[in-house]
Amino acid sequence: MDNELKRILRTIQNKGALVNGSPTSETYVSTTDSLENIRDELVVADAAIDAVQADLGDMADAATADSLADITTTSALAKLRLILNRLSADAFSATVQGSARTELDTMIAQLATYLAASGAAYSSTINPGGSARTNIEQVLEDIGDVLAGAGITTYPSGAAPANGISIAEGLRYISELTDTAETTGPYSYLDTGVEQDVVADTVTTRRHIWLEFSNQNMTQTGTFKIYRKVDGVTYDLYTTIPVTVSAGDERAFDVDFVTNQHWKLTYTENADEAAARDIDFNIVTQVIE
């Protein structure tokens, strides 16, 4: 109730008390204290009450205005009805997660399932070895770290791609398969003559072999041979490389091949070396599983 209305009602109350002979806090000595004047005041008060009633509205006021900020054309009760309608059944016709949702609380509940199943507290761990996140912002930051940022906190062990295997596990598995390994000599050729294994590779995975070897420490001519188990059982001679030791002769040799079976490099002296001699070699192996 505004101040002007309060003042009018208080004046009416006091003047009414004066007419009835009751004590009053005001002294009325002018002609304005007549009953006719009181009637006029009542008319003004009635108009003020009507104005307040218009602002508040009536329970039957239609709630047709969509904007709650429209203070000039919609009464307070109409706005209240509009709010209540928004919370009631059939107030909406939005489709959320494949079904029509007509109530605000139902819509919110269904939208919440996009964040966590059955509306449970949201928690997810995106970065292996990282922290569980309870908000979308940190989840997106973790995704950024995994893709192109600080990286995976604890990279998982490699595993062959299969159901239930993560991309990170598969990538590590492939990386390990395509990594190269190095094996270096020398091999000490014993002073016993005969053919001796310089190196024997007994792995049976598919791999590319790069082999180099040298007779630079030998003083006598000899023969390098490479054998391969093509059938997985018996060594077959693959290549024979006679070597000499004269000035200007070739002293370093190389071979590369792909296999999934055993292979070996041997050396046989043609004449007595009279002492043990080192045969240098290097092998680079790349798995191609």
FITIMI-919840 format. One record per residue (C-alpha): y, z, x; residue in one letter. Coordinates in steps of 0.02 Angstrom, whole numbers, padded with zeros to 5 digits, always signed. Example, Ala and Ser with C-alpha at 12.3 -4.5 7.8 and 13.67 -1.06 7.14 Angstrom:
# residues 2
-00225+00390+00615A
-00053+00357+00684S
//
This chain:
# residues 289
+00000+00000+00000M
+00168-00051+00076D
+00313+00067+00104N
+00421-00008-00034E
+00287+00021-00165L
+00264+00199-00105K
+00451+00230-00120R
+00457+00162-00298I
+00309+00266-00354L
+00381+00423-00275R
+00547+00391-00364T
+00458+00368-00530I
+00361+00528-00502Q
+00519+00627-00465N
+00614+00553-00612K
+00470+00586-00727G
+00470+00765-00672A
+00656+00775-00709L
+00633+00709-00886V
+00493+00834-00918N
+00600+00976-00853G
+00492+01004-00700S
+00564+01050-00528P
+00604+00904-00415T
+00654+00882-00233S
+00790+00760-00282E
+00949+00790-00384T
+00989+00656-00511Y
+01166+00657-00577V
+01205+00473-00601S
+01172+00357-00746T
+01039+00273-00643T
+00925+00420-00683D
+00909+00366-00863S
+00743+00324-00945L
+00795+00142-00953E
+00816+00141-00766N
+00646+00222-00747I
+00574+00082-00855R
+00652-00047-00740D
+00578+00040-00591E
+00408+00034-00674L
+00428-00153-00699V
+00465-00174-00514V
+00316-00064-00470A
+00203-00166-00583D
+00258-00326-00497A
+00222-00248-00326A
+00050-00195-00384I
+00017-00371-00446D
+00066-00439-00275A
-00056-00321-00189V
-00190-00371-00314Q
-00159-00554-00276A
-00178-00522-00089D
-00340-00428-00114L
-00405-00548-00242G
-00540-00526-00369D
-00728-00504-00348M
-00748-00666-00443A
-00642-00766-00319D
-00737-00917-00254A
-00771-00923-00069A
-00737-01107-00041T
-00626-01106+00113A
-00724-01127+00275D
-00586-01061+00386S
-00568-00872+00391L
-00398-00898+00470A
-00331-00976+00309D
-00230-00824+00252I
-00121-00916+00127T
-00247-00994+00008T
-00394-00875+00013T
-00393-00694-00044S
-00465-00551+00059A
-00612-00532-00062L
-00644-00719-00053A
-00651-00706+00136K
-00771-00560+00123L
-00880-00661+00006R
-00876-00806+00129L
-00936-00691+00269I
-01073-00618+00159L
-01128-00793+00109N
-01144-00839+00292R
-01265-00695+00313L
-01365-00727+00156S
-01511-00841+00118A
-01480-01027+00104D
-01310-01012+00189A
-01362-01140+00321F
-01466-01297+00328S
-01490-01310+00517A
-01656-01364+00592T
-01709-01250+00735V
-01875-01273+00825Q
-01936-01400+00697G
-01902-01302+00537S
-01752-01280+00423A
-01667-01112+00450R
-01554-01052+00308T
-01514-00875+00362E
-01408-00824+00511L
-01526-00689+00574D
-01673-00810+00563T
-01576-00941+00659M
-01533-00817+00797I
-01714-00757+00806A
-01778-00934+00822Q
-01649-00979+00954L
-01702-00824+01051A
-01878-00894+01065T
-01806-01032+01175Y
-01770-00896+01303L
-01924-00786+01285A
-02083-00798+01182A
-02079-00697+01020S
-01906-00633+01064G
-01972-00527+01207A
-01860-00471+01350A
-01825-00622+01461Y
-01901-00615+01635S
-01960-00755+01748S
-01993-00779+01934T
-01947-00954+01992I
-01943-00932+02181N
-02115-00885+02251P
-02097-00715+02333G
-01926-00693+02252G
-01863-00574+02118S
-01896-00584+01932A
-01739-00644+01843R
-01680-00584+01672T
-01539-00708+01644N
-01519-00897+01648I
-01383-00896+01781E
-01494-00821+01915Q
-01641-00930+01862V
-01534-01085+01892L
-01478-01016+02060E
-01660-00990+02111D
-01703-01168+02058I
-01560-01230+02167G
-01624-01128+02315D
-01801-01197+02295V
-01742-01378+02281L
-01600-01389+02407A
-01533-01217+02450G
-01597-01066+02546A
-01776-01122+02517G
-01935-01040+02452I
-01943-00855+02495T
-02131-00849+02527T
-02212-01020+02540Y
-02389-01016+02465P
-02542-01069+02562S
-02597-01249+02547G
-02725-01299+02415A
-02795-01467+02362A
-02708-01534+02206P
-02802-01480+02050A
-02777-01392+01885N
-02689-01227+01914G
-02619-01278+02085I
-02430-01276+02109S
-02327-01417+02182I
-02285-01306+02332A
-02469-01275+02367E
-02508-01461+02354G
-02364-01510+02468L
-02419-01387+02601R
-02597-01449+02587Y
-02540-01629+02615I
-02427-01576+02758S
-02570-01488+02844E
-02682-01640+02822L
-02556-01757+02900T
-02506-01643+03043D
-02553-01697+03217T
-02648-01592+03344A
-02652-01610+03532E
-02793-01578+03654T
-02765-01591+03842T
-02875-01587+03996G
-02919-01587+04131P
-03107-01590+04133Y
-03189-01539+04297S
-03316-01672+04343Y
-03452-01577+04433L
-03521-01642+04596D
-03692-01673+04522T
-03677-01857+04484G
-03749-01920+04321V
-03655-01954+04161E
-03553-01804+04101Q
-03455-01772+03939D
-03269-01766+03976V
-03230-01721+03795V
-03335-01718+03636A
-03255-01712+03462D
-03376-01649+03329T
-03256-01646+03180V
-03305-01747+03026T
-03139-01765+02934T
-03051-01932+02923R
-02931-01943+03069R
-02837-02058+03184H
-02874-02032+03369I
-02759-02077+03513W
-02847-02051+03679L
-02783-02074+03856E
-02871-02031+04017F
-02858-02059+04204S
-02965-02070+04361N
-02819-02035+04478Q
-02910-01887+04559N
-03072-01983+04591M
-03112-02053+04763T
-03259-02160+04710Q
-03279-02295+04580T
-03357-02248+04416G
-03373-02287+04231T
-03293-02214+04074F
-03387-02236+03911K
-03343-02193+03731I
-03480-02159+03604Y
-03465-02142+03415R
-03586-02078+03283K
-03558-02217+03157V
-03706-02162+03050D
-03665-01978+03075G
-03827-01950+03171V
-03844-02054+03328T
-03714-02090+03463Y
-03684-02276+03483D
-03592-02348+03633L
-03418-02402+03579Y
-03339-02462+03740T
-03369-02463+03928T
-03225-02454+04053I
-03269-02477+04238P
-03137-02400+04353V
-03097-02427+04538T
-02994-02327+04661V
-02912-02457+04773S
-02725-02460+04797A
-02640-02550+04653G
-02790-02530+04536D
-02765-02468+04358E
-02791-02279+04352R
-02738-02237+04172A
-02822-02297+04012F
-02804-02273+03825D
-02899-02305+03664V
-02856-02272+03482D
-02969-02281+03331F
-03001-02205+03160V
-03161-02112+03121T
-03236-01979+03010N
-03380-01942+03130Q
-03417-01869+03301H
-03362-01960+03459W
-03358-01922+03645K
-03289-01985+03811L
-03404-01981+03964T
-03387-02020+04149Y
-03515-02070+04279T
-03478-02084+04465E
-03549-02235+04556N
-03555-02143+04722A
-03555-01960+04770D
-03382-01882+04755E
-03440-01743+04871A
-03340-01616+04769A
-03289-01574+04591A
-03144-01683+04530R
-03025-01658+04384D
-03019-01795+04254I
-02854-01788+04159D
-02850-01832+03974F
-02741-01811+03819N
-02794-01826+03638I
-02681-01835+03486V
-02770-01815+03319T
-02693-01850+03149Q
-02794-01803+02996V
-02782-01932+02858I
-02883-01849+02720E
//
